[in-house]
Amino acid sequence: MQPAVLIRLQPLGPWRYGPGEGGFDQLDSLYRSDRLYSAVTLAMKQLGFLDEWLDATARASTPAVVFSSLFPFQADVLFAPPPATLWPPPSALVTAPSPVFLTKLRWSAARFVPLSLIESILLGENVLADQWIPDPESGCLLRRDRPTPSPFRAVTRTAAAVDRITRAAVHVTLSACVEFEPGSGLWTIARYADAGVESTWSLKLESAFRLLADTGFGARRSSGWGRSEVPQFQTGSWPALLTPKLSRSLRTERQSPNGDTGAPVFWLLSLYSPSPADAIDWKTGQYQFAIRGGRVEGALAAEKKSVHMVSEGSVLASDAEPIGTAVDVAPDGFAHPVYRCGFAFVLKLPTPRSTAETEPVETPSDPDALESRPCDQPEPAPVNLEPEPTTNTGEPGDEI
C-alpha cells in the first residue's frame, strides 16, 4: 500500500472553474486533476520549490505525487463519479419494496455517487432503490430518507464596471460560478509513491494547499472567489483511506487462488494521458474523452495546445497499473514548457461478476460525452435456410 492524504476544502464563497474552450457563462462539470496540478505547481513556485516539484512530477517517468480530481462532499459523505461499467447499477443488485421505484428512478441522472454506495456495488451487495434520489441541481445521488439541500448549485453572478465620474454602469459582465451549502465542499486525494516521498513532500504539499485556500482556486481570485477555510488533512494508506471495505476484499482476492479472469480493470479518478509505457487494452473497458485547452497563466495569456484526455469515471483494462504522462502544451515558440498533467489516479476493481449478473437497470446515456469508446463490430451471422427446432431455451443476458 502507498501513503496518501485525503484533503477536504470547504469554500468560503463562490468558485469558478470554466470549461477549456472558455465562455464566462459556462462551467466545467468539476475541478479536474490537470487544473488542480497547475494550481499546486503555481503555489510551489511561490514557496520556492518549483524546480524540485517539476523534477519529482512532470519531468519524471514515474511521478512521486499523483492527485485525483476535486469531487464534492456533504458532511461526512464523499461523492465520486461511479465506474462506467457498473453504472447504472446491475439489476441483480437493485431491490425495492415497490416496482415503481425500479421504473421511475433515473440512475443515469446522477453524476456523483456516494463512495459507500459504490463500494456496495463493487462488493456485490444489494442496493435499495427507494433510499436514493438524484439531485437535479448538483447531479449528486442523495438519500431520500434523509432530506438535505443540494451540496452545491451553479448560479450566474453579474458584475458591472462603474465610471467614477458619472457613476453610470459602463460594462456589465455575467459569470457562472458554483455556490456551496454550509458543510459541503470539495475533496481530493494525493497519493505518494512511497514513504520516503511522503516524508519529503507531505509538509510542502500541505503548505501549498493552505496557500491556495487563502489566495483561491480557479478564476476571479482577485474578486475573492475560490477561497476556502483551512484545509483538512487525513493521512492513511491507499486505497484503504478511501474504500476500506473494498481494500480488505482486494487483499483477500489476491491471497485466494483463482483461474484466469482476464486483464485487471482500473477505475479512473483523474484525467489521464497515456504514456508510451502504458499498455491499455482499448478494445475492452469503458471510457470517454474530454478535450482540454485553456490559456497560460500570466500577462500574455497565450492559448495552450488542446489535448484529448480520458475522463474521470472511465474503466481501463491493463495488465499493469496505468501511469500516464504530463504533456507539454506550450504554444509554439513559447519561452518554457507548459505541462498538462495526465497522471493516472486509479483504483483496481475486484474481479467482475458474470455477464448475466451485471445487466444494468437502464441503458446508460451521457449526452455530455465528447467522444465515445470505439468498439469492434460483430461479424454477421450466417443465414440458415433450414427450419430450426422449437426447443424452449433461455437467452443469455446482454453484455454491457
Secondary structure, DSSP 8 states (H G I E B T S, - for coil): -EEEEEEEE-BSS-B----TT--TT---SSB-HHHHHHHHHHHHHHHT-HHHHHHHTTTSSS-SEEE--BEEEETTEEEE---GGG-S-BGGGEE-SSHHHHHH--GGG-SBEEHHHHHHHHTT--EEGGGEEE-TTT-BEEETTS----SEEEEEEEEEEE-TTT--EEEEEEEEEEEE-TTEEEEEEEEESSHHHHHHHHHHHHHHHHHHHHH-SSS-GGGTTT-BSS-EEEEEEETTTT-HHHHHHHHHHHHS------S-EEEE-S-B---TT--B-TTSSB-EEEEE--B-SSSS--B---EEEE-TT-EEEBSS---EEEEE---TT-SS--EEEEE--EEE------GGGG-BSS----TT-SEE-------------S--------------
